[in-house]
Amino acid sequence: MYVSQSDDSQAIRGEKEKMKEINIKALYAIIRKRVWLIVLITIVVTVLAGLYNNRPETPMYAASSRMIVAATPDMIGTVRVLFREPLVLKQIIEQLELNRSVAQLRGQIRVDSVDGSLVTVVSVVDTNPKLAADIANTGVEIYRDVARDTLGVTSIRLLSSAEENPYPINEQSNSIVFIGFIVGLTLGIGLVFLLDSLDDSIKSEREIEELLGLTMLGQVTNMKRKDYVRHLKKRKSIVTRGETIGS
């Protein structure tokens, strides 16, 4: 008997499709068995993410001013760092009568260059949008004087002053809730498969066939106690009627 190569490939393909179908059914059965656990974990994590997202938070406002700092390459770094030094920050605190320390004010200020150019951006974050703009503008004025007196740099020119921004930079977003939902769903499914892998009990006829190497011809369903009692009563009733008829 001759079997062509195409017949073999079709048989192999059929076996692969059958195994794939069996695997999908097995995965579905595992998830369906403990779907309540997945739903519970997803709901809990999503609710916690929602509570975290709705926590009271002080709104923060940002303001920035731009200037050109024309200095030699070996001086440009020192000139920019000077803005966040106590020599400048103390004067800002005194002039604006701020009730905060130098370290606290330094944490509110960032000085960055734009794409490695001579343009420098001074950004200030504060709970008061007007105060954030005042700190940025006042800081640039004081910084120009300090840079001129200490480093001899006179080529600092203001490009744009900071303006009051009424929109907070830490507005609440629902993205945390969505991330919580995805994380909860992933944790739930992962826990279900973990519990299934730790369960050594036999769950299907296919596992029995694989373990024993035998083919199952049938199965006996699990009879509940109330069904067994009902069956006995029914059988007793039939026997009783049979005796009555035969007597």
Secondary structure in CASP SS format (residue, H / E / C, confidence):
PFRMAT SS
TARGET T0000
AUTHOR 0000-0000-0000
METHOD secondary structure of the structure
MODEL  1
M C 1.00
Y C 1.00
V C 1.00
S C 1.00
Q H 1.00
S H 1.00
D H 1.00
D H 1.00
S H 1.00
Q H 1.00
A H 1.00
I H 1.00
R H 1.00
G H 1.00
E H 1.00
K H 1.00
E H 1.00
K H 1.00
M H 1.00
K H 1.00
E H 1.00
I H 1.00
N H 1.00
I H 1.00
K H 1.00
A H 1.00
L H 1.00
Y H 1.00
A H 1.00
I H 1.00
I H 1.00
R H 1.00
K H 1.00
R C 1.00
V H 1.00
W H 1.00
L H 1.00
I H 1.00
V H 1.00
L H 1.00
I H 1.00
T H 1.00
I H 1.00
V H 1.00
V H 1.00
T H 1.00
V H 1.00
L H 1.00
A H 1.00
G H 1.00
L H 1.00
Y H 1.00
N H 1.00
N C 1.00
R C 1.00
P C 1.00
E C 1.00
T C 1.00
P C 1.00
M C 1.00
Y E 1.00
A E 1.00
A E 1.00
S E 1.00
S E 1.00
R E 1.00
M E 1.00
I E 1.00
V E 1.00
A C 1.00
A C 1.00
T C 1.00
P H 1.00
D H 1.00
M H 1.00
I H 1.00
G H 1.00
T H 1.00
V H 1.00
R H 1.00
V H 1.00
L H 1.00
F H 1.00
R H 1.00
E C 1.00
P H 1.00
L H 1.00
V H 1.00
L H 1.00
K H 1.00
Q H 1.00
I H 1.00
I H 1.00
E H 1.00
Q H 1.00
L H 1.00
E C 1.00
L C 1.00
N C 1.00
R C 1.00
S C 1.00
V H 1.00
A H 1.00
Q H 1.00
L H 1.00
R H 1.00
G H 1.00
Q H 1.00
I E 1.00
R E 1.00
V E 1.00
D E 1.00
S E 1.00
V C 1.00
D C 1.00
G C 1.00
S C 1.00
L C 1.00
V E 1.00
T E 1.00
V E 1.00
V E 1.00
S E 1.00
V E 1.00
V E 1.00
D E 1.00
T C 1.00
N C 1.00
P H 1.00
K H 1.00
L H 1.00
A H 1.00
A H 1.00
D H 1.00
I H 1.00
A H 1.00
N H 1.00
T H 1.00
G H 1.00
V H 1.00
E H 1.00
I H 1.00
Y H 1.00
R H 1.00
D H 1.00
V H 1.00
A H 1.00
R H 1.00
D H 1.00
T H 1.00
L C 1.00
G C 1.00
V C 1.00
T C 1.00
S C 1.00
I E 1.00
R E 1.00
L E 1.00
L E 1.00
S E 1.00
S C 1.00
A C 1.00
E C 1.00
E C 1.00
N C 1.00
P C 1.00
Y C 1.00
P C 1.00
I C 1.00
N C 1.00
E C 1.00
Q C 1.00
S C 1.00
N C 1.00
S H 1.00
I H 1.00
V H 1.00
F H 1.00
I H 1.00
G H 1.00
F H 1.00
I H 1.00
V H 1.00
G H 1.00
L H 1.00
T H 1.00
L H 1.00
G H 1.00
I H 1.00
G H 1.00
L H 1.00
V H 1.00
F H 1.00
L H 1.00
L H 1.00
D H 1.00
S H 1.00
L H 1.00
D C 1.00
D C 1.00
S C 1.00
I C 1.00
K C 1.00
S C 1.00
E H 1.00
R H 1.00
E H 1.00
I H 1.00
E H 1.00
E H 1.00
L H 1.00
L H 1.00
G C 1.00
L C 1.00
T C 1.00
M C 1.00
L C 1.00
G C 1.00
Q C 1.00
V C 1.00
T C 1.00
N C 1.00
M C 1.00
K C 1.00
R H 1.00
K H 1.00
D H 1.00
Y H 1.00
V H 1.00
R H 1.00
H H 1.00
L H 1.00
K H 1.00
K H 1.00
R H 1.00
K H 1.00
S H 1.00
I H 1.00
V H 1.00
T H 1.00
R H 1.00
G H 1.00
E H 1.00
T H 1.00
I H 1.00
G H 1.00
S C 1.00
END
